[in-house]
Amino acid sequence: MASKVAGVTATGCMAGLEVEMMEVVTVTGAAGSIPLIVVFASDTHMRHAELPSVEEVATAADAVLGPDAPVVVVHGGDATNSGELDEIADVVEWLNALGAVFGPRLRLLAWLPGNHDRTLSGPGIYTVSDDDAAAADAFVTRAFDGELLRGAGTHCVALDDAGTAQLRVVYASMSPSMLGHTLPSPADIAAAAAEAAAADETEASTTTLWLSHEPPHGTLDCTAHGRAIGSRAIADAIATLSPHAVLCGHVHDSRGVSTTPCG
């Protein structure tokens, strides 16, 4: 099936507003699932103050599915420029406020670190001192109201109070092809997708999102010079998983929403 892909790294459109670095998209899963609103930002690089206020974002989201629909707020990485602690603190304050404006409708607030969020990205991405990484981890653990998603894996939340409709986010924070990075490995990415795909066969009311900092190869991954730099490992994982939507960033020359198959 064709997955809706949101790659938010340049000028996008949010409910009719010209907004950089953010999209509001609707996602509908399999039969029995609940349609949800995804507020997705990526590659904001400390420019989040230039975005609409959290109240304006909430108003735009309400215009999509109404004021009762469940909401997921996700940042796809590179929220900071260098992962310094003062930058992380500023981003956390903004993300917390963005999640809080939706009140009990908020089902997930998550931040997937990108390559610029280097103190949070995990070992093997950049040379970061143990002290700096520990300080960043401690701060986020203490101050962030959401989930920090690192490596490759799955995170599940209920979309309704009864827990009958589920959201599964399958994620890969970094990819093997990006700047020579090796975390997670292609095997890690493939395993996360395969595990989630197997579970989906028995959970008809589950909505599945793929989240990665880097886009899949061949979709929203072209540079200004026309070179496709997306990850083949991620494209293969998406083909295995067939998620209902794909959220990605990283490539500043590509943006928007695509409904063409990934890969």
C-alpha positions in Angstrom: 0.0 0.0 0.0 1.1 3.6 -0.4 2.1 5.3 2.8 1.6 9.0 3.4 5.1 10.5 3.9 5.6 13.8 5.7 9.1 15.2 5.3 9.3 18.5 7.1 12.5 20.3 6.5 11.6 23.4 4.5 8.5 25.4 3.8 5.4 23.3 4.3 1.7 23.9 4.7 -0.1 23.7 8.0 -3.9 23.9 7.6 -3.5 26.7 5.0 -0.8 28.6 6.8 2.6 28.9 5.2 4.9 27.5 8.0 8.4 26.3 7.9 9.5 23.0 9.5 6.1 21.8 10.6 3.2 19.8 9.2 -0.2 18.8 10.6 -1.4 15.6 9.0 -4.2 13.2 9.6 -3.6 9.4 9.8 -6.2 6.7 9.5 -5.2 3.1 10.3 -6.9 -0.2 9.6 -10.6 -0.9 10.2 -11.5 -0.3 13.8 -8.8 2.2 14.4 -9.3 5.9 15.4 -8.2 8.7 13.0 -5.6 10.9 14.7 -3.9 14.2 14.2 -0.1 14.2 13.9 1.7 17.4 14.6 5.2 16.8 13.2 8.2 19.0 13.2 11.8 18.3 12.1 15.0 20.1 11.5 14.0 23.2 13.4 17.6 23.9 14.3 16.7 26.2 17.2 14.3 28.1 15.0 11.1 26.9 16.8 10.4 30.5 18.0 9.7 31.3 14.3 6.9 28.8 14.2 3.3 29.7 15.1 2.5 29.8 18.8 1.4 26.6 20.4 -2.2 28.0 20.5 -2.1 28.6 16.8 -0.9 25.1 16.2 -3.7 23.7 18.3 -6.3 25.8 16.3 -4.8 24.5 13.0 -5.0 20.9 14.3 -8.6 21.3 15.4 -9.5 22.5 11.9 -8.3 19.2 10.5 -10.3 16.6 12.5 -12.1 18.6 15.1 -11.4 19.3 18.8 -12.0 15.7 20.0 -9.5 13.8 17.9 -6.5 12.2 19.6 -3.2 14.1 18.9 0.4 12.9 18.6 3.2 15.5 18.7 6.5 14.3 17.3 9.8 16.0 16.6 11.9 14.1 14.0 15.3 15.3 15.0 17.8 18.2 14.7 15.8 20.3 17.0 19.1 21.8 18.1 22.3 22.9 16.3 24.9 21.1 18.4 23.1 19.4 21.3 24.4 21.8 23.9 22.6 21.7 27.2 21.1 25.2 26.9 19.8 24.4 23.5 18.2 21.1 24.8 16.6 23.0 27.6 15.0 25.5 25.2 13.7 22.8 23.0 12.3 20.8 25.9 10.4 23.9 27.1 8.9 24.4 23.7 8.0 20.7 23.1 6.4 20.5 26.6 4.3 23.5 25.9 3.3 22.2 22.4 2.2 18.9 24.0 0.4 20.5 26.9 -1.8 22.7 24.8 -3.7 19.6 23.6 -4.6 18.5 27.2 -6.0 15.0 27.6 -6.2 14.6 23.8 -2.5 14.2 23.7 -1.6 10.5 23.3 2.1 10.8 22.6 4.8 13.5 22.8 8.1 12.3 21.4 11.5 13.5 20.3 13.7 11.4 18.0 17.2 12.9 18.1 18.9 13.7 14.8 22.6 14.1 14.0 22.7 17.6 15.3 21.2 16.6 18.6 24.5 15.0 19.2 24.6 14.7 23.0 21.3 12.7 22.8 21.9 10.7 19.7 23.7 7.8 21.4 27.2 6.3 21.1 29.0 6.1 17.8 27.3 9.2 16.2 29.7 11.9 17.2 32.6 12.2 19.6 30.8 13.5 22.7 32.2 13.6 26.2 30.7 11.2 28.7 30.0 14.1 31.0 28.1 16.1 28.3 26.1 13.0 27.3 25.2 12.2 30.9 24.2 15.8 31.6 21.9 15.9 28.6 20.4 12.5 29.5 19.8 13.6 33.1 18.2 16.8 32.0 15.8 15.2 29.5 14.9 12.5 31.9 14.0 15.1 34.5 12.5 17.8 32.4 11.0 16.4 29.2 7.3 15.4 29.5 7.5 13.1 26.6 9.5 10.1 25.2 13.0 10.3 23.9 13.2 7.7 21.1 16.8 6.5 20.3 18.2 3.6 18.2 15.6 1.4 16.5 12.5 0.0 18.2 8.8 0.3 18.8 6.7 2.5 21.1 3.0 1.8 21.6 0.3 4.0 23.2 -3.5 3.8 23.4 -5.5 6.1 21.2 -8.7 5.9 23.4 -9.3 5.7 27.1 -10.5 2.1 26.8 -7.3 1.0 25.1 -9.1 -0.7 22.2 -7.3 1.3 19.5 -3.6 1.4 19.5 -0.8 3.5 18.0 2.5 1.8 17.2 5.4 4.0 16.4 8.3 2.1 14.8 11.4 4.3 14.7 15.1 4.5 13.7 16.9 7.6 15.1 19.9 7.4 12.8 20.7 5.2 9.8 23.8 3.4 8.6 24.1 5.4 5.4 23.9 8.9 6.9 27.4 10.4 7.1 28.9 7.0 7.8 26.9 6.5 11.0 26.4 3.0 12.2 23.8 3.2 14.9 21.4 1.5 14.6 22.6 -1.2 12.3 20.7 -2.4 9.2 19.9 -5.5 11.1 18.4 -3.4 14.0 16.2 -1.5 11.6 15.1 -4.6 9.8 14.3 -6.4 13.1 12.2 -3.5 14.4 10.1 -3.4 11.2 9.7 -7.2 11.0 8.6 -7.5 14.7 6.0 -4.7 14.2 4.8 -6.2 10.9 4.2 -9.6 12.6 2.3 -7.9 15.4 0.1 -6.0 13.0 -1.2 -9.2 11.6 -3.1 -9.9 14.8 -4.0 -6.3 15.8 -6.4 -4.9 13.3 -7.2 -1.8 15.3 -3.6 -0.7 15.4 -2.4 2.4 13.5 1.3 2.1 12.6 3.7 5.1 12.0 7.2 4.9 10.8 9.5 7.6 12.3 13.1 8.3 11.2 15.3 11.3 11.0 16.5 10.3 7.6 14.0 9.7 4.8 13.7 6.4 2.9 15.7 6.2 -0.3 13.7 7.6 -3.2 11.1 9.5 -1.3 11.5 13.2 -0.2 15.3 12.7 -0.2 16.6 14.8 -3.1 19.3 17.4 -2.5 19.3 20.7 -4.5 21.7 18.9 -6.9 19.2 16.2 -7.6 20.9 13.5 -5.7 18.8 11.0 -3.7 20.5 10.5 -0.3 17.8 8.7 1.6 18.5 5.4 3.4 18.0 2.1 1.6 17.8 0.2 4.9 14.9 2.5 5.9 13.2 2.0 2.6 13.5 -1.8 2.9 12.1 -1.6 6.5 9.1 0.5 5.4 8.4 -2.0 2.6 8.3 -4.8 5.1 6.2 -2.8 7.6 3.7 -1.0 5.2 2.9 1.6 7.8 0.0 3.9 7.6 2.3 6.9 7.5 6.0 7.8 7.4 7.5 10.8 9.2 11.0 11.8 8.3 13.3 14.8 7.9 17.0 15.6 7.5 17.1 16.6 3.8 16.5 20.3 3.8 16.0 20.5 0.1 13.0 18.2 0.2 9.8 18.7 2.1 6.1 18.2 2.0 3.7 15.3 1.9 3.9 12.4 -0.6 1.4 9.6 -1.1 3.7 7.6 -3.4 5.0 4.2 -2.2 8.4 4.4 -0.5 11.5 2.7 -1.8 
